[in-house]
Amino acid sequence: MDGTADAGAPRARQQNSAPGRLGPMTSALVLIGLALLLGTLSVLVMLPAAQHLRSFQDGERAPATLHTSGSCMLGRCQVTFEAGGRTVVADLPVGSGGGKSSVGTPMIVRYQADDPQVAVREDDVGGGGAAALAAVSGGAALFSLVLSVVALRRAAAARRPGARPDASGRVAA
């Protein structure tokens, strides 16, 4: 033994980055996972929610009152209104706005005549916050993919034979 702590460790396995920093390959994998998560949220959750809200464009109009307030974007709000001569308490679907309104706030809703148990605020019939959130999460997914490509290029540059990192752990291209 020559007295060094890593005498038997091969040089290829030693990490060149500073402690507490992610390597470029780990960064790329995290960014790819984030892109997949955001893309899934956009495509499988928020786009269908926006389409569901748009499906009420031809629905019956009725004056309503906010019955239960909460996180309307998550579908946790209810409204009361008259439909077919009876009072209905209907859920606002996922993607609805109006979450900052207090109980008793008047609004106009649209509902399907054959199923008044789900109503949509007339302000949300164009897609509401769900369409905006789908666009934002889709854009963030694309941005994460671009960053992951940059991180993968750094990882490839670091593995080139003869590439030596500088003091910050970066490899000169």
NUZALO-167424 format. One record per residue (C-alpha): y, x, z. Coordinates in pm, whole numbers, padded with zeros to 5 digits, always signed. Layout:
YXZ ...
This chain:
+00000+00000+00000 +00347+00124-00079 +00513-00085+00196 +00679-00345-00028 +00631-00712+00050 +00522-00806-00301 +00316-00502-00388 +00019-00701-00522 +00213-00982-00691 +00244-00969-01068 +00604-00947-01192 +00566-01253-01417 +00518-01479-01113 +00827-01371-00924 +01112-01618-00946 +01442-01489-01079 +01665-01772-00964 +01848-01779-00635 +01690-01959-00340 +01779-02329-00330 +01842-02354-00706 +01616-02534-00947 +01474-02335-01233 +01547-02449-01588 +01201-02596-01639 +01220-02799-01316 +01569-02918-01412 +01443-03027-01753 +01154-03223-01603 +01381-03396-01351 +01628-03487-01627 +01350-03619-01852 +01223-03834-01564 +01575-03964-01502 +01618-04042-01872 +01290-04234-01876 +01388-04431-01566 +01734-04520-01699 +01597-04604-02044 +01331-04828-01890 +01594-05005-01678 +01806-05064-01986 +01534-05177-02226 +01289-05361-02000 +01521-05514-01740 +01886-05540-01838 +01853-05624-02212 +01612-05915-02144 +01844-06034-01864 +02140-06032-02104 +01938-06223-02366 +01836-06478-02102 +02202-06532-02012 +02291-06576-02381 +02018-06840-02421 +02235-07081-02220 +02519-07088-02476 +02415-07432-02599 +02333-07562-02251 +02491-07856-02072 +02825-07781-01898 +02883-07891-01542 +03133-07819-01265 +02957-07636-00984 +03018-07482-00643 +02879-07152-00519 +02618-07256-00262 +02473-06919-00156 +02656-06594-00215 +02504-06250-00226 +02420-05996-00491 +02445-06218-00798 +02366-05922-01027 +02020-05916-00864 +01977-06294-00891 +02046-06379-00527 +02312-06647-00572 +02279-07024-00593 +02511-07299-00712 +02518-07676-00659 +02611-07923-00931 +02533-08273-01059 +02268-08303-01331 +02117-08632-01443 +02270-08822-01153 +02131-08597-00879 +02258-08294-00693 +02080-07974-00795 +02073-07640-00615 +02009-07385-00891 +01957-07010-00892 +02186-06785-01092 +01965-06545-01292 +01959-06165-01275 +02266-06016-01439 +02508-06285-01323 +02856-06195-01211 +03060-06351-00936 +02900-06167-00646 +03233-06122-00470 +03304-06495-00468 +03271-06675-00139 +03060-06983-00068 +03241-07294-00191 +03406-07126-00491 +03427-07371-00782 +03300-07263-01124 +03165-07403-01449 +02794-07352-01519 +02562-07414-01809 +02203-07530-01766 +01919-07653-01982 +01885-08031-01962 +01506-08009-01927 +01524-07749-01643 +01840-07761-01430 +01687-07533-01162 +01841-07229-01334 +02208-07230-01424 +02439-06964-01566 +02808-06922-01493 +02999-06999-01808 +03170-06660-01774 +02827-06492-01804 +02697-06676-02112 +02798-06382-02333 +02556-06151-02150 +02757-06086-01836 +02719-05774-01631 +02364-05731-01759 +02486-05634-02106 +02736-05388-01961 +02476-05235-01730 +02229-05206-02020 +02488-05012-02220 +02579-04785-01929 +02219-04708-01832 +02124-04651-02198 +02414-04408-02238 +02318-04228-01917 +01960-04201-02046 +02080-04036-02368 +02306-03800-02172 +02011-03701-01949 +01800-03630-02257 +02069-03402-02399 +02091-03215-02068 +01712-03180-02058 +01716-03019-02405 +01976-02770-02281 +01761-02694-01975 +01450-02650-02194 +01636-02406-02419 +01736-02205-02112 +01374-02206-01994 +01257-02084-02336 +01520-01811-02339 +01414-01698-01992 +01053-01658-02108 +01134-01442-02410 +00994-01093-02380 +01263-00849-02279 +01501-01119-02155 +01657-01017-01828 +01854-01249-01604 +02194-01144-01474 +02296-01169-01107 +02339-01550-01131 +01988-01600-01272 +02108-01671-01626 +01950-01509-01925 +02174-01370-02198 +02097-01538-02530 
